[in-house]
Amino acid sequence: MPEYDAAVPHMITHKDVFLDSVLSARMSDLLISIARFDGEQAERGYDLPALLLRSESSASSQIERLTSSVRNVALAELTDETPQNARLIAGNIAAMREALSARDELTVESILDIHRALINWSGETFGGELREEQVWVGGTPYSPHGAQYVPPAWERVPEYLDDMVRFASRDDVDPVVQAAVLHAQFETVHPFIDGNGRTGRVLLHKMLRKSGVMSHVTLPVSAGLLHNVDAYMESLDAYQQGDPIAVVRQLVEALELSLVVGRLVARSLDDVFEGWREIMTERENSSIYKLPSILAEQPVVNVAYVASELDITPRAAQNVVSRACEYEILRPIGNRRRGVFFQADELIAILEEASSLPSIRRMVASVR
């Protein structure tokens, strides 16, 4: 029987990465720009990070060739009667929320929790379970022979995760370098039988939030990676060959591009919400004025969801939704059999734009 060799990556607890002056200066400028944008989000009257989180989850899934409409993904958070891909991407949103819910240190258990949120949302049951079999990247589904990369033997996965957690706890590493190296090492180890790419990209956000790089905003980093997937994959290959600089450079570029997307989305949303405010004629304390901030987080709703989020009766929520439909803020979708839902068309359109590769490329080109 033909033999194969599984990778034996170096441990990274004490790993140091030295950047040239050009990349170091570029990273410093980037951190200043992120801090400025992050501070702006803290002053907004709606949850821009929640909307960008959806763009991030969609782009991360597209890297794995998983696609679905923004509407179906939002519906998947309210009902089981949605396509499988929509549920998988909704799982990515759940994983992001799990990762960003606390700023505590990264632990093996928090990695398992993120993977569990990602996988189990779609009805699978192996979320949060480390692999106990050999996996490989490329080649055929039947054998690792001819594979592009064969991760380490499954028995070694726990020690590699412990090593990654120790590296993540260091405070003497630039936060962008730390996030990039941790991500690349995670992909190199491939600790799960499925969902490693999406989990690894969620960990980028966990690390950047923990280090304080992004305290409020959730930038669609994966949109930046999606802009040039080939270069992203080549940077991971380079890391596995011993060169970490390429993956650091890729993360810097992805963050730069995600800032472009974030700013354009923020501008579009400001215009939409200002237009909504101008047409509302209810008295100032009416519940309808709180609806836009709910739609920023969940652009497809039903009456029960609105009642719960606004802490009002179902009848009052029905009145809010009906009035929003009159203003054309919401539009009814679905039917009595599947359930009646309402979507915010203008927000859906913005999110579709921010999640589409051709649109992302147009956004980037418009400011270059």
C-alpha positions in Angstrom: 0.0 0.0 0.0 1.4 3.5 -0.9 2.5 5.5 2.1 2.1 9.2 2.9 3.6 11.6 5.4 1.4 13.8 7.6 2.8 17.3 8.3 4.7 18.0 11.5 4.4 21.8 11.9 6.6 23.8 14.3 5.1 24.9 17.5 4.5 28.7 17.7 4.4 29.5 21.5 7.7 31.4 21.2 7.5 32.3 17.5 8.6 35.8 16.5 8.0 37.4 13.1 10.1 40.3 11.9 8.6 42.7 9.4 10.4 45.0 7.0 10.1 48.7 7.5 7.6 49.1 4.6 5.1 46.5 5.9 5.6 47.8 9.5 4.7 51.4 8.5 1.7 50.2 6.4 0.5 48.2 9.4 0.8 51.3 11.7 -1.2 53.4 9.3 -3.8 50.7 9.1 -4.2 50.5 12.9 -4.8 54.2 13.1 -7.5 54.0 10.4 -9.2 51.1 12.1 -9.2 52.9 15.4 -10.7 56.0 13.8 -13.5 54.0 12.1 -14.0 51.9 15.2 -14.6 55.0 17.3 -17.1 56.4 14.8 -19.2 53.2 15.2 -19.5 53.7 19.0 -21.4 56.9 18.3 -24.0 55.5 15.9 -27.6 55.1 16.7 -27.8 51.7 15.0 -25.7 48.5 15.1 -23.4 48.8 12.0 -21.2 46.0 13.3 -24.2 43.6 13.2 -24.7 44.3 9.6 -21.1 44.0 8.7 -21.0 40.7 10.6 -23.4 39.4 8.0 -21.2 40.6 5.2 -18.2 38.9 6.9 -20.0 35.6 7.3 -21.2 35.6 3.7 -17.8 36.3 2.3 -16.1 33.7 4.6 -18.6 31.1 3.4 -18.0 32.1 -0.3 -14.3 31.4 0.2 -15.6 27.8 0.9 -17.9 28.1 -2.2 -21.0 28.3 0.0 -23.5 30.9 -1.3 -27.0 32.0 -0.4 -29.1 35.1 -0.6 -29.0 37.6 2.3 -32.7 37.1 2.8 -32.5 33.4 3.1 -29.7 33.6 5.6 -31.7 36.0 7.7 -34.7 33.8 7.4 -32.6 30.8 8.5 -32.3 32.5 11.9 -36.1 32.6 12.3 -37.3 29.4 10.7 -36.0 25.9 9.7 -37.7 26.0 6.3 -34.7 27.4 4.4 -32.1 26.0 2.1 -29.1 24.1 3.6 -26.6 26.7 2.4 -28.5 29.4 4.2 -28.4 27.5 7.4 -24.7 26.9 7.0 -24.0 30.6 6.6 -26.4 31.4 9.5 -24.1 29.1 11.5 -21.2 31.3 10.5 -23.1 34.3 12.0 -23.7 32.3 15.2 -20.0 31.5 15.4 -19.1 35.1 15.0 -21.5 36.1 17.7 -20.0 33.4 20.0 -16.5 34.6 19.3 -17.3 38.3 19.9 -19.6 37.9 22.9 -16.6 38.1 25.3 -13.1 39.7 25.2 -11.6 37.0 27.4 -8.4 35.1 26.4 -8.6 32.5 23.7 -8.8 29.0 25.2 -9.2 25.5 23.7 -12.7 25.5 25.0 -13.6 28.8 23.3 -12.3 27.4 20.0 -14.6 24.4 20.5 -17.5 26.6 21.3 -17.0 28.6 18.1 -16.9 25.5 16.0 -19.9 24.1 17.8 -21.9 27.3 17.0 -20.8 27.1 13.4 -21.6 23.5 12.7 -24.5 22.5 14.9 -26.7 25.4 13.6 -27.3 23.4 10.4 -28.4 20.3 12.2 -25.0 18.5 12.3 -23.8 17.0 15.6 -20.0 17.0 15.3 -19.5 20.6 16.2 -16.9 21.2 18.9 -15.4 17.7 18.5 -11.7 17.4 17.5 -11.1 15.1 14.6 -10.0 11.5 15.3 -9.1 10.7 11.8 -6.6 11.8 9.1 -7.8 14.6 6.8 -6.2 16.2 3.8 -6.5 19.2 1.5 -6.9 18.5 -2.3 -6.5 15.2 -4.0 -9.4 12.8 -3.9 -12.0 12.1 -1.2 -10.7 8.5 -0.8 -7.0 8.9 -0.1 -4.4 11.5 1.0 -2.1 10.3 -1.8 -1.7 13.2 -4.2 -3.2 15.7 -1.8 -2.0 19.3 -1.8 -1.5 19.2 2.0 -1.8 16.6 4.7 -2.3 18.1 8.2 -0.7 16.5 11.3 -1.9 13.2 12.7 -5.1 13.6 14.7 -3.3 12.4 17.9 -1.2 15.5 17.9 -4.0 18.0 17.5 -4.6 18.7 21.3 -0.9 19.6 21.8 -1.0 21.9 18.8 -4.1 23.7 20.1 -2.5 24.1 23.6 0.5 25.7 21.8 -1.8 28.0 19.8 -3.5 29.2 23.0 -0.2 29.9 24.6 0.9 32.0 21.6 -2.5 33.8 21.7 -1.9 34.8 25.3 1.4 36.6 24.6 1.4 40.4 24.9 4.7 41.1 23.1 3.5 40.4 19.6 1.9 42.9 17.2 -1.9 42.1 17.3 -2.2 41.9 13.5 0.8 39.6 13.2 -0.5 37.6 16.1 -3.9 37.2 14.5 -2.4 36.3 11.1 0.0 33.7 12.5 -2.6 32.1 14.8 -5.0 31.8 11.8 -2.4 30.3 9.5 -1.3 27.8 12.2 -4.9 26.8 12.8 -5.4 26.1 9.1 -2.1 24.2 9.1 -3.2 22.0 12.0 -6.8 21.5 10.7 -8.2 20.3 14.0 -11.7 19.5 12.8 -13.1 17.2 10.1 -15.0 20.1 8.6 -15.4 23.9 9.0 -11.7 24.7 9.6 -11.5 27.5 7.1 -14.6 29.3 8.5 -13.6 28.7 12.1 -10.1 30.0 11.4 -11.4 33.2 9.9 -13.7 33.7 12.9 -10.6 33.4 15.1 -9.1 36.4 13.3 -12.0 38.5 14.7 -11.7 36.9 18.1 -8.0 37.9 18.2 -8.5 41.4 16.9 -11.3 42.0 19.4 -9.3 40.6 22.3 -6.3 42.8 21.5 -8.5 45.9 21.2 -7.8 46.5 17.5 -11.5 46.5 16.9 -13.5 47.3 20.0 -16.9 48.0 18.4 -16.8 47.4 14.7 -16.9 44.1 12.9 -15.0 44.6 9.7 -15.8 42.2 6.8 -12.2 40.9 6.7 -13.2 37.9 4.6 -14.5 40.3 2.0 -10.9 41.5 1.7 -9.6 37.9 1.4 -12.4 37.0 -1.1 -11.1 39.9 -3.3 -8.1 37.7 -4.1 -8.7 34.1 -2.9 -5.7 32.8 -4.8 -3.3 35.1 -3.1 -4.8 34.2 0.3 -4.4 30.4 -0.4 -0.9 31.0 -1.6 0.0 32.8 1.6 -1.2 29.8 3.7 0.9 27.6 1.5 3.9 29.9 2.1 3.3 29.7 5.8 3.3 25.9 5.7 6.6 26.2 3.9 8.1 28.3 6.7 7.4 31.9 5.6 4.8 33.8 7.8 5.3 37.2 6.1 2.9 36.4 3.2 0.0 35.7 5.5 0.6 38.8 7.5 0.7 40.9 4.3 -2.6 39.2 3.2 -4.3 40.1 6.5 -3.1 43.7 6.3 -4.4 44.0 2.7 -7.7 42.3 3.7 -8.2 44.7 6.6 -7.4 47.7 4.3 -10.0 46.5 1.8 -12.6 45.7 4.5 -12.3 49.3 5.7 -13.2 50.4 2.2 -16.3 48.2 2.3 -17.2 49.2 5.8 -17.1 52.9 5.0 -19.2 52.6 1.9 -21.8 50.4 3.7 -21.9 52.9 6.6 -22.5 55.8 4.1 -25.3 53.9 2.4 -27.0 52.9 5.7 -26.8 56.5 7.0 -28.7 57.6 3.9 -31.4 54.8 4.3 -32.0 55.5 8.0 -32.1 59.3 7.4 -34.7 58.7 4.7 -36.8 56.6 7.1 -36.6 59.2 9.8 -37.8 61.9 7.5 -41.0 60.0 6.5 -42.1 58.9 10.0 -44.8 61.1 11.5 -45.5 59.3 14.8 -45.0 61.0 18.1 -41.4 60.9 19.4 -41.9 58.1 21.9 -43.5 55.7 19.4 -42.0 52.2 19.2 -41.6 52.5 15.4 -38.5 54.7 15.9 -36.8 51.8 17.5 -37.5 49.5 14.6 -34.5 50.6 12.4 -31.9 49.6 15.0 -33.6 46.1 15.1 -33.6 45.8 11.3 -29.9 46.7 11.3 -29.2 43.5 13.2 -32.0 41.4 11.6 -33.2 42.7 8.2 -35.9 40.0 8.0 -38.4 39.8 10.9 -41.8 38.5 11.9 -44.2 40.0 14.4 -43.1 37.8 17.2 -39.5 38.8 16.8 -40.4 42.5 16.8 -42.5 42.1 19.9 -39.7 40.4 21.7 -37.0 42.8 20.7 -39.1 45.9 21.4 -40.6 44.4 24.6 -44.1 45.2 23.5 -47.3 43.1 23.0 -47.9 41.1 19.8 -50.7 43.5 18.9 -48.5 46.5 19.3 -45.8 44.8 17.3 -48.3 44.1 14.5 -49.2 47.8 14.5 -45.5 48.8 14.2 -44.9 46.3 11.4 -48.1 47.4 9.5 -47.1 51.0 9.8 -43.5 50.2 8.6 -45.1 48.4 5.5 -47.1 51.6 4.8 -43.9 53.5 4.8 -42.3 50.9 2.6 -39.6 50.3 5.2 -40.8 46.6 5.3 -42.4 44.3 2.8 -44.3 41.1 3.6 -42.8 37.9 2.3 -43.8 34.2 2.8 -47.2 32.8 3.3 -49.5 31.4 6.0 -48.1 27.8 5.6 -44.5 28.8 5.9 -45.1 31.8 8.1 -45.4 35.5 7.3 -42.2 37.4 7.4 -41.2 41.0 6.5 -38.0 42.2 4.9 -36.3 45.6 4.7 -35.6 45.7 1.0 -33.2 48.6 1.2 -31.0 46.9 3.8 -31.1 43.6 2.0 -29.9 45.4 -1.2 -27.0 47.0 0.7 -26.0 43.7 2.3 -26.2 41.9 -1.1 -23.9 44.6 -2.5 -21.4 44.2 0.4 -21.4 40.4 0.0 -21.0 40.1 -3.8 -17.5 39.6 -5.1 -18.1 41.8 -8.2 -19.5 44.5 -6.0 -16.7 44.3 -3.6 -14.2 44.7 -6.5 -16.2 47.7 -7.7 -16.1 49.3 -4.2 -12.4 48.8 -4.0 -11.8 50.1 -7.5 -13.9 53.2 -6.8 -11.5 54.5 -4.1 -8.2 53.5 -5.7 
